[in-house]
Amino acid sequence: MAVQSLEPYDDNNIFARILRGEIPARKVYEDEFALAFHDINPQAPTHVLVIPKGRYVSWADFAAGAPDALIAGFIRAVGKTAEALGVVADGYRLLANAGPHSHQEVPHLHVHVFAGRPLGPMLVRHD
């Protein structure tokens, strides 16, 4: 069952094209559930994206429609990616944007892994 999303899944989004091998990516980790690759516009010394192998726009869509094995495999792939990057000991940040207010740029669920320096506060306060 798919969740109604503000934006439908676009089979021609850049991540779908990377999954199909139409666009190259600098891979960090891959298994049957997920693909992790370096961001082309890094926002930290280490900036990697982890995407599930499936047509999911957001966490809500993924949680409602993905098989349990894919959900578990994707979560494990995020951890395995951090291990492959060697960032576990010093720490890292995970970020997942969902929808227009979050500034999600690609309509395919993805998790950013940021590391490589102290990252500072998560959000700037607007009082």
C-alpha positions, 0 to 999 in steps of 0.5 A: 500500500502506497501513502499519498505523497505530495509529490509522486514518484518520478521514475526519471529522478536522478537516483532512479537513474543511478540505480538503473546504471544510467548515471555513474556514481562513486559507490561506497556500499551496495547490497540488495536493499540499498546503494550508498554513494558520494554526494556530487555537491558535498556539504561536509568533508564526508557526505554520502547518500544512502538510498533504498532500492525501490520506488519510495518518495518519503519515510511515510511512503517507505514505512507504509509500502516497503516489505519488512526485509527492505526496511530492515535491510535499508536501516542496516545499510545506513549503519554499514555505510558509516562503518565503510566510511570509517566514521563511527568512532568520531561520529556522524550525522544522519539527515533525511528530508521529506517534502517541500518544507524540508527542502527535499530536492530529489523525490526518492527517499534518501539519507545523508551521512555527514562526517569528517569534522565537528558539524555544529548545531543541527538547526539555526534557531529562529525566535 
